[in-house]
Amino acid sequence: MSDPAPTVIADRLADGLRRGMLAVPAAVLALNVTTLVNDAADYRPFWCEVLTFAVLAAVTALAAIPVLRGRPWGAWRWPLLVAALAATTGATAAVAPAWLIGTPHWSWELFGWWAVLLLLDRPVRYLAGVLAVHFGVTVALVVAAGRGDVRTFVGMSTVALVLGGQQVAVWLLGAGTRRAAASAARLAAEGERLRTAELVAEQIHHDRRARFAELADTAGPLLAGLAGGELDPGDVAVRQTCAIEAARIRRLLAEGDDSSDPLVHELTACTDVAARRGVVVHLAVRGQCPPLPQRSRRALTEPALLALAAAGSVARVTLVAAPDRVVVSVVTDGDGRPPDDTGRAEPVRVTWGRHDGTVWTEATWTEAVATGWGTESSGPEFPGTAAAGTVPARAAVRKETAR
């Protein structure tokens, strides 16, 4: 299970930073209300300063909407920034020349906080450029008002360096917080990827051990007997056993494939072994198989696998499926009955019959059958394939393989 804590912390850091920066412009506006009222006589006209205050308050309120909703600025970033710059420029023009460097000229010192808020997620060059434009416009207005002396420029430069340094420092703090948040999210994703890879590797190892254990009980003794000379490869029974194990291995490999119809895919893997022996195999599929667990599919394909291993030259495999019933029947030539080692751990009934050198085997899975299933014998007479005809056909696939 993944640990979401780093990602959650990163998101909360970024969101908390924006909320904190939103409080700075709101606070400086509130602190300068008394300045605006007490120095009303120093503005020409006073309503221009009031309008500046109202515009900056509106910009702060509009900027708060995406911040409180946790959304990016989007297309509103630059219009809000231009509105704040225009408002502070108008406020500078309305201050009496004698107070351009003094308490009544409150707006030009504070514009940078709106720039920091709106450019918090942009590179620092954007902030430096906007502050430079604001400072240049303010200097031009001061010079136009007749205050182009050295003392005024030194005072303005000092204020600009102090406040601008604070504003850039706050932006750098925000940038560091954003980097920490991005690093936390990246580390969380990397940790999740490593944990997923570890779980996948463990599952693959477990599946391989399970496959080896399944084959060791049947294919292991056969290979040991052939290697030790205890089994004769020329013996018909030994060759039939080898064909059975080869089909099981192919089916085992097919179970790991990604297929739209796993039962048909695994059944095809079983028929390939018989086809390699020269048996002409006809495979017909009718209907769409319902989702079946692996054990149920094995119980359905095992009788077909054993029957095909005993086939002489011709075999016909028919799969008929309905939502609550799946039937796999095999008709082969030959006189012997397939080895009866089909599993009894699934709701699958197996019937078989022999008639005039033809062997018929049928495995039936029924959803309603939960107990009382096993292997049944239909007796010496050949029962036919009437059961398969009771299921309506929705699709048909035919495969013929020859040597």
N, C-alpha and C positions, 0 to 999 in steps of 0.2 A: 504494500500500500504506500503510495507516495506521500511525502511530507509537504503540505502546502505552506508551512510557516514562512520560509524565506520569501516566497512570492507575495504572500499577504503583507509581510513587513515592508517589502519594497514598495508595494502599491500604497500602503498607508503613509510611508515616508514622503512619497511624491505628492500625495493628496494633502498631507499636513503642511508641506512646504508652501503649496499654493494658497492654502487657507491662511497661513501665517503672513504671507506677503500681502494678501488682500487686506489684512488688518492694518498694515502700515499706512497706506494712503487714507484710509478712513480715520485713523488716529490723528494724522497731521492736519486733516481738514478740521476735525473737532477742536484741536488745540489752537487753530488760527481764527476761530470765530471771534474771540475777544479782540484780536488784532484788527480784524476787519471792521468791527464796530467802533473801537476806540480811535482809530486813525481815519475815520470817514472823511475828515476835512482835507486829507492829503491826497485824495483821489480826484481826478478830473476826467470824466465824471465818476461819481460814486457807483452809479448803477452798473458801470462796466465791470467793477470789481465784484459786485454782487452776482452779475451774470457769469463771471469766471468761476466763482465759488459754486454756483448751481451746475455749471457744465461739468466741473470736476467731480461733483457729487454724483451726477448722472452717469459719468463714465465709470465711477467706482461701483455704482449699483448694477450697471449692465455687465461689468466685468465679473461681478459676483455670481451671475447666473450660471455660466459654464463651470465655474469653480465649485459651487455648491452641488451641482449635478454630476461632477466628476467627468466632465467632457473637455475636449481640447478647445482652444480659442476659435479655430476655424477662420472664416472670412471676416470676423468682427475685430480681429487683432489690430489691423492697420487703421481702420476708421476710428476706433477708440483712441489710438495713439495720436492720430492727426487732430482729433477733437481736443485732446488734452494739450497738445502743443499750441494749437490756435488759441485756446482759452488763456493759457499763461502768457502768450505773446500779447494778446489784447490787454491783459492785466498790467503788463509792464508798460505798455503805451499809456495807460491811464494814471500811472503814478507820477506825482509831481517831481520835476527834475531834481529837486533838493533831496528827495528821499529815495532816489534810485538805489543808493547804498545805505540801507537802514531797515528798520523793522517794518514800515509800511509795505515795502516791496517783498512780501512774503512768498508770492507765487513762484518766482523764478528759481528759488532754492529747492522747491519741493517737486518740480516736474519729474525729476529723475526717479522718484519712487513709483510713479505710474509707468515709466519706461521699464523699470526693473520688473514690475508685476507682469506687464504684457509681453515682455521679451525674456521671461524666465527660462523658457524652453528653447530659445534660439541661441546661436553662437554669440560669443562676447563681442565680436566685431559689430553686430547689429546694435547692441547697447552703446558701444563707444561712438558709433556713427550718429545715433540719435542724440546723444548728449552733446556731441560736438556741434551738430546743427542747432540745437537749442541754445548753446552758449554763443555761437556766432550770431544768431538772430538777436539775442539779448544785447550783445555788445554793439551791434549796429543800431539798435534803438537808443541805447545810452549815448552813443556818439551823436546821433541825430538830435538828441535832447540837449546837447551842449555840455555833456559831462565826460569829455574825452581826455581828462587830465590823468597824470600818472597815478595819483593817489586813488582815483576811482578804479583804474584798471588793476592796481595791486590788490585793492580790497576785493574786487570781484574775482580775481584769480585765486586769492586765498580761500574765499568761500567755495568757489567751484572745486578746488582741489580737495578741501576737507569733505564737503558733502558728496562730491563725485566719487572720492575714494571710498567713503562709507557705502555708497550705493553699488559700486563695482564689487566691493568686498562681500556685500550681501548676495549679489548675483553669483560670485565665485563659490560662496557657501552653498547656494542652491545647486550649482553645477556639480559640486562634490557630492551632495546628497543624491542627485540624479545618477551619478556614476555608481555610487554605492548601491542604489536601488537596482540599476541595470546589472551590476555584478551579482547581486543576490539572486535576481531572477535567472541569470545565466547559470549560476552555480546550482540553483534548484533544478533547472532543466537538465543540466549535465548529470546531476545525481539521479534524477528520474530515469534518464537514458541508461545509466550504468546499472541501476537496479532492474530495469526492464531486461537489459541484455543478460544480466545474471540469472533472472528467473527463466528466460528463454533457454539459456544454456543448461540450467538444471532440468528443465522439462525435456529438452532434447536428450540429455544424458539418461534421464529416467525412461523415456520411450525406447531408447536404444537398448538399455538393460532389459526392459520388459520384452522387447522383440527377441533378444538373444536368449532369454529364459524360455520363451515360447518355442523357439526353434531347437534349443538344446535338448528338450525332452523327446523330440521326434527325429529331427534331422541329425542330431548329434550321434546317437547310436548307429544310425544308418551309415554315416560317413566313417565312423570308427570301424564298423564291420567291413566296409569296402576297403578301407586302408589296411586293415589287418589281415585281409584275405579270408575272413570268416564268411563273407557273403559273395556269391557268384554273380557278377554282372550279367551273365548270360541267362540266369534264372528269370522266368517270366514274372514270378512274384516279386523278385527284387526290383526288376525294371518298373513294375507297377507301383511299388512303394516309392521308388525314386521319382516317378511322375507325380505322385501325390505330394511329396515334399516340395518338389519344384513348383507346383501350383500354389501350395501354401505360402511359399516365399514370395511368389509374384503377387499373391493377394495381399500379403503383409505390406509389401512395398506400395501397392495401389491404395491401401488404406491411408497412407500419408499424403496422397495427392489431393489437390484442390479440384474437385469436380462438381458439376451441377447436379449429377445423379450418382452418388457414391456407389449404390448397389449395382447399377449397370456397369460402372467402371471396374469394380472388383470382380464382377461376373465375367467381364471380358478378359480380365487377367487370367482367370481360371481356364477359359477356353483356349487361350493362346498356347498353353502347354500341350493340350491334345492336338491342336493344329500342327505344332512342330513335329509331332509323332506321325503325321500323315493322315490324321483323322479329319474328314470333311465335316466342319462344324457349322450348323445353321443357328444363328442367334436371332430371335424375334422378341421385340419388346413392345408391349401394349400398355398404355396408361402411364400416368405420372406417379412415381413412387413417393409415398409420404416420407417425412424425415424419420429415419430409423437409427437407433444407437448402434454402435459398432458390434456389440455382441449379437444383436438380432441379425445384422447383415451377415455375420460369420455363420450363424446357425442356418441361414437360408442358403448360403453359397457352399457350405461344407458338403451336403449331400450331392450337389451338382459336381463339385470337385472330385469326389470319390467315384461318381458314376462316369465322368469323363476319363478318369484314369483307367477304368476297366473297358472303355470303348474299343472296338476293333477297327472299324474303318469309317463309320458314319455316326453322327450324333446331332440331335436337334435339341436346342435349349430354348425354352419359352418363359418369358417373364411377363406376368399379367398383374397389374397393380391397380388398386383403388385406394381411397383414403383410409379405409379400415381393414384392408385385406391385400396381401401380397402373396402370389403363388409363383414358385420357380419349379418348373418341371423339365426333366431331361429324359429323352428317349435315345437309347444307344443300341447297337448290335452287340452280340456276345451272349454267352450262356451263364456267366457268373454274376452273382449278386455283389454289389459294391460292399467293401468292408463297412461294418456297422459300428462306427465310432463317432457318430454325430453327437453334438453336445445336447444336454438335457437342461441347460440352465436358462433357456429362453422360451417364450410362448410360441414355439414353432412345432408343427406336427409334420412328421415325415412318413410317407407311404411309398410302397414300392411293389412292383409286380414283374413277372417274367412270362413270356408267351412266344413260342416258336422262334427262339433265338433273339428275342428283343426284350430288353430290360427297360422298365419305366420307373422313374423315381420322381417324387413330388414333395416339395417342402412348402408348407403353408403357414404364413404368419397372419394372425387375426388379432385385432386390437382388443376384442372382447375376451380373448382367451388369456387367463392369468394363471390358472392352475389346471392340473390334470392333463398336461401335454407331455408328449414323449414320442417314441417311435412305434408305429403300427405297421402291421403287415396285412396286405390286402389278400393274401392267399396265393394259390398257384395260378389263378387266372389273371390275365392282363386287364387292368381296369379302364384303360383308355384315358382320354384327356378332357372329359366333359367338364371338370371343375374349372378349368381355365376359361371355358367359353361363357361362364356365368358373369364374367366381369366385363363391362362395356369398354370398348377400345377408344382411347382418346388420341393416341399417337402410335406409330408403328415404325420400328427400326429393324432392318434385316442385314445380317452380316454373314458372308460366306467366305471361308478361308480354306484353301487347298494347298497341298504340297507343291 
